[in-house]
Amino acid sequence: MNIYRTLFVGILFVLSSNASALLPFEKTGNLYVSMWDTDEIAVFTPDGTPLERFTTLGLDGPRGIAFNPANGEIWIAGEFSNAIYIFNHEHQFLRTLEHDDFDEPVGVTFKTVDADASDSLVYISNSNGNEIMVFDQSGVLQRRFTAPGLVDPNCSAFMADGSLMVANRLGGSHGGFGATNKFDNEERFLFDFTTPGITSQMAVARDPNTGNIDEDDTLWVTSGGGDTGIYEFDQNGNLLTTLLPADIDDGRRIIPQGIAFDGDGNFYVVSFLNEVLKFDSLGNFVQRFPTGDGTSRSMAFQGCQIGVDGVCLSPSNISGVEAESALSTDSDLVLASNNSGGGSSDLLLFFLLSSCIVGRISVMKKPEHNRL
C-alpha cells in the first residue's frame, strides 16, 4: 500500500491511497457537548466524567460543534447570536465567522478535498434560510445550495463516497416533519427519505464501522419528536434498525438530539433531557451519564494524537519531530478516499468531522426565543 505523509500543524499524519473510512477520528479524546440554555460548552471524558465548561461573551444558543482539521480549532454555531464562534484547543476564544445572511446557523461540518487541510471548506446549516452555506478557511462565502422541501437543515455528514446527508428538521417530500436529504459529491440533490415515527429530525451521522470504503456505509438519525427514536438507514433510505425508548436501558423517556462516534466505533446520543447515552457499534445500549444543567443539544469528540505514554495530545501540544516519534502506524485522523479515478492525483479526502447538529423542539429557551 502506498503511504503518503503530510505535515499538519506540526503533526505528521499517515495517509493511504486506499485510506479506510473507519471513523471521523481514529483516535478520540474528550467529548464536547453544547449546553443551549447556559450558552456554554461542557467537556467530559468518554466515560462521562465532567471536566470543565467554557464560553465567551456573545455566544447565544450554542449548537453545532466541529474541530477544524487544519489547526484543531473548535468551531461552534451560535444559533441566536447568528455567528460561528471559534476557539483554540485550550478553549480560548479567537474570533467569529459572520455573514449578513446568517439566520440562526446551527450546523458546522468540515470537508477537505485534497491533502492540505488548510484548504478545508466548512459547511454551515443556515436553518431559517433553508440552505447550506459553504465557506473557505478565511470565512469567505464560496457558494450556497438548497433542495426542494429542505426546511430547517440541521446536522450534516459526509459519507465515504463524498455524498452529503443533511438532517431536515421540518421538511421532506413524504409528508409530516423531518427527513434526510441526500446530495451527491457535487452538491446536487438526489432524494430524501424518512420513516413513520420520525417527527422533527434532529441529527444524522455516518456509521463508520464497515471498515471498507467500497462497502455501503449506513447512517444513524434521531427523532426529537414523535417516537423520539434513533434509526439506522442504508444510503438508499432503507430502514435497518429502530431503537425506541422502550428498547434502551430501563425504558425511561429520552429526547435524542446529536450523535457522535468515538475512536472505538461506539456512538453517543445526547438527549435534550440533559444526559448522554452510549451505544456500542452494533447499537446495544452501554451506559448513560448526566450533562448537568443547561439543556444539552449537540456534541463532538476531540480528535487527538496518542503520545508514546498513551496520553491524548492536541495538535498544538507537539512539534513535528516529536509528532513522528509519537505516531502509531495508522492515520491520526481517518480520511475517506474516493479512488474512482484510479490514481493518486484523483485522491479525494474527506475529513468527516460533522458534529451532528440537532434541531429545535417545543421549548422556551429565553423569553425572546420561542422554539417550535
Backbone hydrogen bonds, N-H to C=O, Kabsch-Sander energy under -0.5 kcal/mol:
donor,donor_aa,acceptor,acceptor_aa,energy
4,Y,15,L,-2.7
6,T,13,F,-1.6
8,F,6,T,-0.5
8,F,11,I,-3.1
11,I,8,F,-2.2
13,F,6,T,-2.1
13,F,11,I,-0.8
15,L,4,Y,-4.0
15,L,13,F,-0.6
17,S,2,N,-1.1
19,A,16,S,-1.6
22,L,20,S,-1.7
27,K,332,D,-0.7
29,G,302,Q,-3.1
31,L,44,F,-3.1
32,Y,300,A,-2.8
33,V,42,A,-2.9
34,S,298,S,-2.5
35,M,40,E,-3.0
36,W,34,S,-0.8
36,W,295,T,-2.8
37,D,294,G,-3.3
38,T,294,G,-0.9
39,D,35,M,-0.9
40,E,35,M,-1.5
41,I,54,F,-2.4
42,A,33,V,-3.0
43,V,52,E,-3.0
44,F,31,L,-2.7
45,T,49,T,-2.2
48,G,45,T,-2.3
51,L,43,V,-3.2
52,E,43,V,-1.0
54,F,41,I,-1.9
59,L,56,T,-1.7
60,D,58,G,-0.5
63,R,77,A,-2.8
64,G,106,V,-1.2
66,A,75,W,-2.1
68,N,66,A,-0.5
68,N,73,E,-3.1
71,N,68,N,-0.8
72,G,68,N,-2.7
74,I,87,F,-2.9
75,W,66,A,-3.2
75,W,73,E,-0.6
76,I,85,Y,-2.6
77,A,64,G,-2.5
78,G,76,I,-0.5
78,G,83,A,-2.9
79,E,61,G,-2.3
79,E,77,A,-0.9
80,F,60,D,-1.9
81,S,60,D,-1.1
82,N,78,G,-0.9
83,A,78,G,-1.2
84,I,97,L,-2.6
85,Y,76,I,-3.3
85,Y,83,A,-0.5
86,I,95,R,-2.6
87,F,74,I,-2.6
88,N,92,Q,-2.2
91,H,88,N,-2.2
94,L,86,I,-3.1
95,R,86,I,-1.2
97,L,84,I,-2.5
98,E,96,T,-0.5
102,F,99,H,-1.7
106,V,125,S,-2.5
107,G,125,S,-0.9
109,T,123,Y,-1.6
111,K,121,L,-2.5
117,A,115,A,-0.9
119,D,116,D,-2.1
120,S,117,A,-2.0
121,L,111,K,-3.1
122,V,135,F,-2.6
123,Y,109,T,-3.5
124,I,122,V,-0.6
124,I,133,M,-3.1
125,S,107,G,-1.5
125,S,123,Y,-0.5
126,N,124,I,-0.9
126,N,131,E,-2.1
127,S,104,E,-1.2
127,S,125,S,-1.2
128,N,103,D,-2.1
129,G,126,N,-0.5
130,N,126,N,-0.7
130,N,127,S,-1.0
131,E,126,N,-1.4
132,I,145,F,-2.8
133,M,124,I,-2.7
134,V,143,R,-2.9
135,F,122,V,-2.6
135,F,133,M,-0.5
136,D,140,V,-1.9
139,G,136,D,-1.8
142,Q,134,V,-3.5
143,R,134,V,-1.3
145,F,132,I,-2.2
150,L,147,A,-2.1
151,V,149,G,-1.0
152,D,127,S,-0.8
154,N,167,A,-2.9
155,C,202,M,-0.9
155,C,357,I,-1.2
157,A,165,M,-2.4
159,M,163,S,-3.0
162,G,159,M,-1.8
164,L,183,F,-2.3
165,M,157,A,-2.9
166,V,181,N,-2.3
167,A,155,C,-3.2
168,N,166,V,-0.6
168,N,179,A,-2.8
169,R,152,D,-2.0
169,R,167,A,-0.8
170,L,151,V,-2.3
171,G,151,V,-1.0
172,G,149,G,-1.8
178,G,171,G,-1.6
179,A,168,N,-2.1
180,T,193,F,-2.9
181,N,166,V,-2.6
181,N,179,A,-0.5
182,K,191,F,-2.9
183,F,164,L,-2.7
184,D,188,R,-2.5
187,E,184,D,-2.3
190,L,182,K,-3.1
191,F,182,K,-1.0
193,F,180,T,-1.7
198,I,195,T,-1.9
199,T,197,G,-0.6
199,T,225,G,-0.8
200,S,177,F,-2.3
201,Q,168,N,-0.5
201,Q,169,R,-0.8
202,M,222,T,-2.4
203,A,222,T,-0.6
205,A,220,W,-2.2
207,D,218,T,-2.9
211,G,208,P,-0.7
215,E,212,N,-1.7
217,D,215,E,-0.8
218,T,207,D,-0.6
219,L,233,F,-2.4
220,W,205,A,-2.8
221,V,231,Y,-2.7
222,T,203,A,-1.5
223,S,229,G,-2.4
224,G,200,S,-2.1
224,G,222,T,-0.5
225,G,199,T,-1.7
227,D,197,G,-2.7
228,T,225,G,-2.0
230,I,243,L,-2.3
231,Y,221,V,-2.8
232,E,241,T,-2.5
233,F,219,L,-2.8
234,D,238,N,-2.0
235,Q,217,D,-0.5
237,G,234,D,-1.9
240,L,232,E,-3.5
241,T,232,E,-1.4
243,L,230,I,-2.8
244,L,242,T,-0.6
247,D,244,L,-2.3
248,I,245,P,-1.4
249,D,247,D,-0.5
251,G,248,I,-2.8
257,Q,270,V,-2.6
258,G,297,R,-1.3
260,A,268,Y,-1.9
262,D,266,N,-2.5
265,G,262,D,-1.7
267,F,279,F,-1.9
268,Y,260,A,-2.9
269,V,277,L,-2.8
270,V,258,G,-2.1
271,S,275,E,-3.2
272,F,255,I,-2.7
274,N,271,S,-1.1
275,E,271,S,-1.0
276,V,289,F,-2.9
277,L,269,V,-2.9
278,K,287,Q,-3.2
279,F,267,F,-3.0
280,D,284,N,-2.5
283,G,280,D,-1.9
286,V,278,K,-3.1
287,Q,278,K,-1.1
289,F,276,V,-2.2
291,T,274,N,-1.6
292,G,274,N,-0.6
297,R,34,S,-2.4
298,S,34,S,-0.6
299,M,355,S,-1.0
300,A,32,Y,-1.9
302,Q,30,N,-2.9
304,C,27,K,-1.9
305,Q,313,L,-3.1
307,G,305,Q,-0.7
307,G,311,V,-2.9
310,G,307,G,-2.1
313,L,305,Q,-4.7
313,L,311,V,-0.7
317,N,314,S,-2.2
318,I,315,P,-0.6
323,A,319,S,-2.5
324,E,320,G,-1.7
325,S,321,V,-1.2
326,A,322,E,-1.3
327,L,323,A,-1.2
336,A,350,F,-1.1
337,S,19,A,-0.9
337,S,335,L,-0.5
338,N,348,L,-0.8
339,N,337,S,-0.7
342,G,339,N,-1.4
346,D,343,G,-1.6
347,L,344,S,-1.6
349,L,347,L,-0.6
350,F,336,A,-1.4
351,F,349,L,-0.5
352,L,334,V,-0.6
352,L,350,F,-0.8
353,L,110,F,-0.7
353,L,351,F,-1.7
355,S,108,V,-1.1
356,C,156,S,-0.5
363,V,361,I,-1.1
363,V,371,R,-2.1
365,K,363,V,-0.9
365,K,369,H,-1.3
366,K,369,H,-0.8
369,H,366,K,-2.5
371,R,363,V,-2.1
371,R,369,H,-0.9
372,L,370,N,-0.7
